Amino acid sequence: MTPQEVVEAFIAAWNRGDAPAAFAMMADDIVWHNIPMEPAVGLAGVQALMGQFPPIEGTEWITHHIAASGNVVLTERTDKFLVGGRWRAIRVSGTFEINEEGKVARWRDYFDMAEFQREFA
């Protein structure tokens, strides 16, 4: 798969609620950084950070734009999460770096913290 196809498959795994498939697409030493929060390092660190969020009943990440240059893929998305019976949405720009094994090695999402806090309050 091309780096862009890896990211598209990664997003599709989240959208179908298949966390094990999404985790399998991450490198063991992945760094996931939700700017402006602190980064999660390693697959176990990513899983631990995700475990701190409220239970998610559904996910829909809508990709508005996607572009790739070499092993780097940029996305402009709206990430929607069904939490407590209500959909919450945040606008996100994401950068994914794909390693030689075709796994997500670096994942940075940039978003407005005020929008995040308002949606998840």
Secondary structure, 3 states (H helix, E strand, C coil): CCHHHHHHHHHHHHHCCCHHHHHHCEEEEEEEEEECCCCEEHHHHHHHHHCCCCCCCEEEEEEEEEEEECCEEEEEEEEEEEECCEEEEEEEEEEEEECCCCCEEEEEEECCHHHHHHHHC
